[in-house]
């Protein structure tokens, strides 16, 4: 009789063991899911709370050196959203042929344009004038002694590269690229671009 009672108890013990096992597996799976979710959230939050360190840059391909003529400028948009005018000044094939300057006027944030015929950068908002090196020579920026921030360049096997800050919040767009000459970029201030009067080209003319 005692043997029969012990045999009857075994199925209940086996079922309890299986329930405990499944419960433990479910707990582990849930914990792993939570860790994964919070881990992804932590990466995103880290990018927001701790942006790229000051001075940290990444090298990005711009264009083939042969594709830019002397006196021409192209507009480049970096992976972090900044816009940059890259102008060719000579034809040695080295990085010194080019200068890369922010296209954002330090006065009120309008878009600065290269005027090849006048050998200068010009801001249409308040007639800000900058020499080819980016130093302000007229208008409110000139009065304030402001200059356009400059970016480092290098040439590797005929390809022009620029050093730009990495994206601050997301790694979704880390390539950057040349902006078409008829693309009117949005910017702070009351740039005529924002009124729909886009320049026809960056290199040469007032647009």
Secondary structure, 3 states (H helix, E strand, C coil): CHHHHHHHHHHHHHHHHHHHHHHHHHHHHHHHHHHHHHHHHHHHHHHHHCCCCCCCCEEEEEEEHHHCCCCCEEEEECCCCCEEEEEECCCCCCHHHEEEEECECCCCCCEEEEEHHHCEEEECCCCEEECCCCEEEEHHHHHHCCECCEECEEEECCEEEEEECCCCCCCCCCCCEEECCCCCCCCCCCCHHHHCCCCCCCCCCCC
